[in-house]
Amino acid sequence: MQKDDAIEWLYGLTVHGVKLGLKNITELLNRLGNPQDSFRTIHVAGSDGKGSTCSMIASILSASGFRTGLYTSPHIIEFNERISVSGKQISDRDLAKYAKIVRDHIEDMRKDDMQCTFFEATTAMAFLYFRDKKVEYAVIEVGMGGRFDATNIIHPDVTVITNVSMEHTEYLGSTIEEIAYQKAGVIKEGVPVITINKGPILEVIRDVAYGLDSELIIPDIPRLISLSKTSTKMEYKGIEYTIGVPGDYQIINASMALEAVRNLPDVDITTEDEIKGLSKLKWPCRLQKVKGMPMIIDVSHTFEGSKAAFRNIASIYGKVTVVFGLLSDKDIEGIAKNLSEIASKVIVTNPESERAADIDKVFKEVSKHVIDVEKIPNISDAIDRAMEIRREENVLVTGSFFMSEGAIKWLKRTSAGY
């Protein structure tokens, strides 16, 4: 099996859709020798900031000398981005190797009328890879929800629940309390849980933690020192840190990451390691200003996430020309409203996904809040148009991981320096 064969097979599993539950992943990992039991883990759930928080935790652990695995989703350009060890992505050769191993077991499971999904297969691949690479700690991001997510097969040393907002209502519930309950499903008996949520969300998390005799840790409020195009400075519990990505909201994610590593059992992480880990953080497409180009790329795709990102863009860059597209399960009305804070012009387009929201619906919602709006279905053409009309402004490409993918493809085609 080559990488292209592996990717084709993995995406062939998407026809089976999303199947929340632990039956299949439990059986698959049993057949593989339960590789997830070979390393210690930190489990991160939430709606906004979970990927950034995972990356921060992994960076601090790596700076501390641990051989650290990181499993996140989705990827932006290449599948390899999902699985890494100490900052190095899985190679094409290993990707094909572990896909082949997992595929053989999944084919056998079909004989017993058990059909694994794309995410179950990729999760098994990650765990196998981490075991064979002798990972000491793995930071695992939940795919969707938590309680019935394939990653919830692990028994972590620490659990983190980042900001929870309305998302995936067709799977997780129609109220914020129902969604919070699904996220809180990652809490394990006696395992500390860290969260910055408040109000009814916090009450749900608190009730679950109490029932499982799990310590609930709420980080102190960090202080923002300064914000630049490439980094964020903060003070947390009397110590100054530089975070290697921009965004004032990243200080909240960093406070959870710091509490996560500080509450690991039998682990002594120094302040110097914390400082080094956060400063060396690399996490693309989070308010990323493209070097030498008037372009900003951001993956924000929820109401709260976009509100925070756009607030920072207004502070750093002022008004921007926006290329905007969403998936159909997102808060189109809410995110479109947030655009009014930063957009002088908006070009509505289609993310390269079968789940893209109806472009006419998105155009209609954006037009309620921004006067100058155009509609161009092809994302590459939309970016071309934005570059043509931007005047002195930067172009912001946002709304989805698929939008970021489209922006990077455009840059690779048009910019020799990217």
JOGI-V570678 format. One line per field, one symbol per residue. phi: phi as a letter, one per 40 degrees, with the letter a starting at -180 (. if undefined). psi: psi as a letter, one per 40 degrees, with the letter a starting at -180 (. if undefined). burial: I if it has 24 or more other C-alpha atoms within 12 Angstrom, else O. Layout:
phi = ???
psi = ???
burial = ???
//
This chain:
phi = .bdccccccdccccccgbbcibcccccccdccgfccccacbbbbbhbbgccccdccccccccccgccbcbbbaccbbbdddcbabfgbcdcdccdcdcccccddccccccccgbbccdccccccdccccccccfccbbbbcccagidbcdccccbccabbbcdbbcafccbbhcbccccccccccccbdgbcbbabcbgccccccccccccbfbccbbdcccbccabbcbabbabbfgbcbbccbchcccccccccccccccbccgbbbcccccccccccdbacgbfccccgbcbbbacdabccccdcccccccccbgcbcbbbabccccccccccccdccbccabbcabccaccdcdccccdcccccbbccbbbbdccccccdccccbcfcccbbbahadcccdccccccccbbccc
psi = hiddddddddddeeeeahghiedddddddddeegdeeeiiihhhiadheddddddddddddddeeihhihhiiiiddiddddhihfehihiddddddddddddddddddddefhhiidddddddddddddddefhdhhhhhidhbddeideeeigidiihhahhihifdedeieiddddddddeeehihehihhieiiaddddddddddddefhhhhhiihihhdihaeeihhihhfehhihheiihdeedddddddddddeehhfhhhidddddddddehhgifgfhhhheifhhhheheiddddddddddddddeaiihhhhiiideigddddddddedehdihhhahigieeiihddddddddedehdghihhdhddddddddddedbeiihhhieidddddddddddddehde.
burial = OOOOOIIOIIOOIOOOOIIIIIOIIIIIIOOIOIIIIOIIIIIIIIIIIIIIIIIIIIIIIIIIOIIIIIIIIIIIOOIIIIIIIIIOIIOOOIIIIIIIIIIOIIOOIOOOOOIIIIIIIIIIIIIIIIIOIOIIIIIIIIIIIIIIIIIIIIIIIIIIIIIIIIIIOOIIOOOIIIIIIIIIIIIIOOIIIIIIIOOOIIOIIIOIIOOOOIIIIIIOOIIIOIIIIIIIIIIIOOOIIIIIIIIIIIIIIIIIIIIIIIIIOOOOIOOOIIIIIIIIIIIIIIIIIIOOIIIIIIIIIIIIIIIIIIIIIIOIIOIIIIIIIIIIOIIIIIIIIIIIIIIIIIIIIIIIOOOIIIIIIIIIIIIOIIOOIIIIIIIIOIIIIIIOIIOOIIIIIIIIIIIIIIIIOIIOOOOOOO
//
